[in-house]
């Protein structure tokens, strides 16, 4: 078996060598054809078909002292994307070519963190601003770049958030909340758009803070403002614009109650109880409003997209509220249940099943909350 395995290994090495020879021959033939067919070197994309062919032609051109062809190959390799295996080939071949090919390796050099930090800070400030409508596309692009810079995948994130970066982010979020408070003070039908934009910025900023593990200050500030915010939104005139604002507020609230429900941010019992008693009715009222938004046929698709909330958000809200309620003292749980039953005017017979409650409400209490009260 060992002899057979060694023989197979030698055969594979021979095949690889033959493949390299064939690639070199093809590159050589390609180079002779290109140089022999015209006095001028063709455009880069005509000379090279892919990264492997470009590397092969580059090696041959270097040996034959064809500087124009070398430059064309280098330009091509700089412009096209590489696969992970091709990067290893680059590191093997390019250093043998000489200084004229060094620009190709610039893509693989370590990023200057100070420059990245400066770009991140500037982009984050703009991404959390409220620019004029013509600049909204640029703002969306800035937000995408921020998300890319801090996202971890197979490679390390482009930006490593140090204390300086975190302080800058905190200041930007603090400034964003200042504009939010100002909008609450001045809210009217005329500046509803400003409130919607600021809340949208808060929703996006929360996602970034979650990735940076910096959500606590955001959650505390949102909870402290929650009562006033709910009153302001409830007092706004009915209309599609108001429904859009309710949607944005619901999106942020869903994120906040999720981190509270899962214990990521620990708050006093009175604050957690306040979140349930205030936002559960708000969410229950918002859902039918979102479902019933009616617009003209020409605007229907556009409005429908703006006012739509993903079904997963409703499910996440229910799950988060359940987690918060089940972590409350028994007396607070009983208070919530009694208040809910008194408002609905129905006291269900839990032993008879779903006879007196709408199915949606029955599933809510029987499936999630009821077990806790039975134990009490």
C-alpha positions in Angstrom: 0.0 0.0 0.0 2.8 2.4 0.8 4.5 1.7 -2.5 1.3 2.3 -4.3 0.6 5.6 -2.5 4.2 6.8 -3.2 3.8 5.9 -6.9 0.5 7.8 -7.1 2.2 10.8 -5.5 5.0 10.7 -8.1 2.5 10.5 -10.9 0.7 13.5 -9.6 4.0 15.5 -9.4 4.8 14.6 -13.0 1.3 15.6 -14.1 1.7 19.0 -12.3 5.1 19.5 -14.0 3.7 18.6 -17.4 0.8 21.0 -16.8 3.2 23.8 -15.9 5.2 23.1 -19.1 2.0 23.2 -21.2 0.9 26.4 -19.6 4.4 27.9 -20.3 4.2 26.7 -23.9 0.8 28.2 -24.3 1.9 31.5 -22.8 5.0 31.5 -25.1 2.9 30.7 -28.2 0.4 33.4 -27.2 3.2 35.9 -26.7 4.8 35.1 -30.1 1.5 35.4 -31.8 0.8 38.8 -30.2 4.3 40.3 -30.8 4.5 38.8 -34.3 1.1 40.0 -35.5 1.6 43.7 -34.9 4.1 46.2 -33.9 1.9 47.5 -31.1 1.0 45.5 -28.0 -2.8 45.0 -27.9 -5.0 46.2 -25.0 -4.6 44.3 -21.7 -7.9 42.4 -21.9 -7.0 41.2 -25.4 -3.6 40.0 -24.4 -4.7 38.2 -21.2 -7.7 36.0 -20.8 -7.5 35.4 -17.1 -5.1 35.6 -14.2 -3.3 32.3 -14.9 -2.7 33.3 -18.6 -1.5 36.8 -17.5 1.0 35.3 -15.0 2.3 32.9 -17.7 2.7 35.6 -20.3 4.3 37.8 -17.7 7.0 35.2 -17.0 7.8 34.7 -20.6 7.8 38.4 -21.4 10.2 39.0 -18.6 12.6 36.3 -20.0 12.3 37.7 -23.5 12.8 41.3 -22.3 9.4 42.6 -23.6 8.8 45.6 -21.3 5.6 46.7 -23.0 4.1 43.2 -22.6 5.2 43.1 -19.0 3.5 46.5 -18.4 0.3 45.2 -20.1 0.2 42.1 -17.9 0.9 44.1 -14.7 -2.0 46.5 -15.6 -4.3 43.6 -16.2 -3.4 41.9 -12.9 -4.0 45.1 -11.0 -7.4 45.6 -12.5 -9.1 42.1 -12.2 -10.3 40.3 -9.1 -8.3 37.3 -7.8 -9.4 34.1 -6.2 -7.8 32.9 -3.0 -5.6 30.3 -4.8 -4.5 32.8 -7.3 -3.2 35.1 -4.5 -0.8 32.4 -3.5 0.4 32.1 -7.1 0.9 35.9 -7.2 3.1 35.8 -4.1 5.2 33.1 -5.8 5.6 34.7 -9.3 5.5 38.4 -8.9 8.6 38.8 -6.7 10.7 37.0 -9.4 9.6 39.6 -12.0 11.2 42.6 -10.4 10.2 46.1 -9.3 8.1 46.8 -12.4 5.5 44.2 -11.1 5.5 45.3 -7.4 2.3 47.4 -7.9 0.4 44.1 -8.3 1.2 43.1 -4.7 -0.1 46.4 -3.3 -3.5 44.8 -2.9 -2.0 42.2 -0.5 -0.1 44.6 1.7 -1.3 45.4 5.2 -3.8 48.2 5.4 -2.7 51.4 7.1 -5.0 51.4 10.1 -4.7 55.1 10.8 -6.0 55.9 7.3 -8.8 53.4 7.7 -9.8 54.9 11.0 -9.9 58.4 9.4 -12.1 57.1 6.6 -14.4 55.3 9.0 -14.9 58.3 11.2 -15.7 60.6 8.3 -18.0 58.0 6.8 -19.8 57.4 10.1 -20.5 61.1 10.6 -22.0 61.4 7.2 -23.9 58.1 7.5 -25.7 59.3 10.6 -26.4 62.8 9.3 -29.6 64.1 7.6 -28.4 65.4 4.3 -30.6 66.9 1.5 -32.5 64.4 -0.6 -30.0 64.5 -3.5 -27.3 63.2 -1.2 -29.2 60.3 0.2 -27.7 57.9 -2.3 -24.2 58.9 -1.2 -25.3 58.5 2.4 -26.6 55.0 1.7 -23.2 54.2 0.1 -21.4 55.4 3.2 -23.5 53.2 5.4 -22.7 50.2 3.2 -19.0 51.0 3.4 -19.2 51.2 7.2 -20.9 47.8 7.4 -18.2 46.3 5.1 -15.4 47.7 7.2 -16.5 46.1 10.4 -18.0 42.9 9.1 -16.1 39.7 10.0 -16.1 36.8 7.5 -13.4 34.4 6.6 -10.9 37.3 6.8 -10.3 39.7 9.6 -12.4 42.9 9.5 -10.9 45.9 7.7 -11.2 48.0 10.8 -10.2 47.1 14.4 -12.2 49.4 16.7 -9.9 50.8 19.3 -10.9 53.3 22.1 -10.5 56.3 19.8 -12.9 54.8 17.2 -15.4 53.9 19.9 -15.3 57.4 21.4 -15.9 58.9 17.9 -18.9 56.5 17.4 -20.3 57.4 20.8 -20.1 61.1 20.0 -21.8 60.6 16.6 -24.7 58.6 18.2 -25.0 61.2 21.0 -25.3 63.9 18.3 -27.9 61.7 16.5 -30.0 61.4 19.7 -29.7 65.2 20.2 -31.4 65.7 16.7 -33.9 63.0 17.7 -34.8 64.9 20.9 -35.1 68.1 18.9 -37.5 66.4 16.4 -39.7 65.2 19.2 -39.9 68.8 20.6 -40.8 70.2 17.2 -42.7 67.4 15.6 -45.5 68.3 13.3 -47.0 67.3 10.0 -44.4 69.5 8.3 -41.3 68.0 9.8 -42.5 64.4 10.1 -40.0 63.5 7.3 -37.1 64.7 9.5 -38.3 62.5 12.4 -38.6 59.5 10.1 -35.0 60.1 8.7 -33.5 60.5 12.2 -35.3 57.3 13.5 -34.0 55.5 10.3 -30.5 56.6 11.2 -31.0 55.3 14.7 -32.1 52.0 13.4 -29.0 51.7 11.2 -26.7 52.9 14.0 -28.0 50.2 16.3 -26.9 47.5 13.9 -23.4 49.0 13.8 -23.3 49.3 17.6 -24.4 45.7 17.9 -21.5 44.6 15.8 -19.1 46.8 17.9 -20.7 45.5 21.2 -21.6 49.1 22.2 -25.4 48.9 22.5 -25.9 49.7 26.2 -25.8 53.5 26.1 -28.2 53.4 23.1 -30.7 51.1 24.9 -30.6 53.1 28.1 -31.2 56.4 26.2 -34.1 54.9 24.1 -35.8 53.4 27.2 -35.5 56.8 29.0 -37.1 58.5 26.0 -39.7 55.8 25.3 -42.7 57.3 27.1 -42.4 60.7 25.4 -41.7 59.1 22.0 -44.8 56.9 22.2 -47.0 59.9 23.2 -45.7 62.1 20.3 -46.2 59.4 17.7 -49.7 58.5 19.0 -50.7 62.2 18.8 -49.6 62.6 15.2 -52.4 62.9 12.6 -53.4 59.7 10.8 -51.9 59.1 7.4 -49.3 57.2 5.4 -46.5 59.4 6.7 -47.4 58.7 10.3 -47.6 55.0 9.6 -44.1 55.1 8.1 -42.9 56.8 11.3 -44.6 54.1 13.4 -42.9 51.5 11.3 -39.4 53.0 11.8 -40.1 53.4 15.6 -41.3 49.7 15.7 -38.1 48.6 14.0 -35.9 50.3 16.5 -38.0 49.1 19.4 -37.8 45.5 18.2 -34.0 45.7 18.4 -34.0 47.3 21.8 -36.5 44.8 23.4 -34.5 42.0 21.8 -31.3 42.8 23.7 -33.3 43.5 26.9 -35.2 40.2 26.5 -32.0 38.1 26.0 -30.2 39.8 28.8 -27.5 41.5 26.6 -28.4 44.7 28.4 -29.6 44.4 32.0 -32.1 47.1 33.2 -34.0 47.5 36.4 -37.3 45.7 36.8 -39.3 49.0 36.6 -37.7 49.8 33.2 -38.4 46.4 31.8 -42.0 46.5 33.0 -42.4 50.0 31.4 -41.2 48.7 28.0 -43.8 45.9 28.0 -46.7 48.0 29.2 -45.9 50.9 26.8 -44.7 49.2 23.6 -46.8 46.0 23.5 -50.0 48.0 23.0 -48.2 50.3 20.5 -47.0 47.3 18.5 -50.5 45.7 18.6 -52.0 49.0 17.2 -49.3 49.5 14.6 -49.6 46.1 12.9 -53.2 46.5 11.6 -52.4 50.1 10.6 -49.5 48.8 8.5 -51.6 46.1 7.0 -54.4 48.5 6.1 -52.4 51.3 4.4 -54.2 52.1 1.2 -52.8 54.3 -1.6 -53.5 55.1 -5.2 -52.8 52.4 -7.7 -49.8 54.3 -9.1 -48.3 54.8 -5.6 -49.4 51.5 -4.2 -46.2 49.5 -4.8 -44.0 52.3 -3.5 -46.0 53.0 -0.4 -46.4 49.3 0.3 -42.6 48.8 0.3 -42.1 51.8 2.6 -44.7 50.7 5.1 -44.0 47.1 5.1 -42.5 45.3 8.2 -40.9 41.9 7.7 -42.9 39.1 9.4 -39.8 38.1 11.3 -39.8 41.4 13.1 -43.3 40.7 14.5 -42.2 37.3 15.6 -39.0 38.7 17.1 -41.1 41.3 19.0 -43.4 38.6 20.4 -40.5 36.4 21.5 -38.6 39.4 23.1 -41.7 40.5 25.0 -42.2 37.0 26.2 -38.6 36.8 27.4 -39.0 40.1 29.3 -42.3 39.2 30.9 -41.1 35.8 32.0 -38.1 37.5 33.7 -40.4 39.9 35.7 -41.6 39.2 39.3 -44.8 37.2 39.5 -46.8 40.2 40.7 -45.8 42.2 37.6 -46.7 39.3 35.4 -50.1 39.1 37.0 -50.6 42.8 36.6 -49.9 42.6 32.9 -52.3 39.7 32.4 -55.1 41.3 34.4 -54.8 44.6 32.6 -54.8 42.8 29.2 -57.9 40.7 30.2 -59.8 43.8 31.5 -59.2 45.8 28.3 -60.4 42.9 26.1 -63.5 42.4 28.3 -63.1 38.6 28.1 -61.9 36.1 30.7 -61.2 32.9 28.9 -61.7 29.4 30.3 -58.2 28.1 29.8 -59.4 24.5 30.3 -61.8 24.6 27.4 -59.4 25.7 24.7 -59.8 28.5 22.2 -63.5 29.2 22.5 -63.7 32.8 23.7 -60.5 34.4 22.5 -59.4 35.1 18.9 -56.9 32.5 17.9 -54.0 35.0 17.7 -54.5 36.2 21.2 -55.0 32.6 22.5 -51.8 31.4 21.0 -50.0 34.4 22.5 -51.1 33.7 26.1 -51.5 30.0 26.1 -48.3 29.2 24.2 -46.1 31.8 25.9 -47.4 33.5 29.0 -49.9 31.1 30.4 -47.5 28.5 31.7 -45.8 31.1 33.9 -49.1 32.1 35.5 -50.1 28.6 36.1 -47.0 28.0 38.1 -47.8 31.1 40.2 
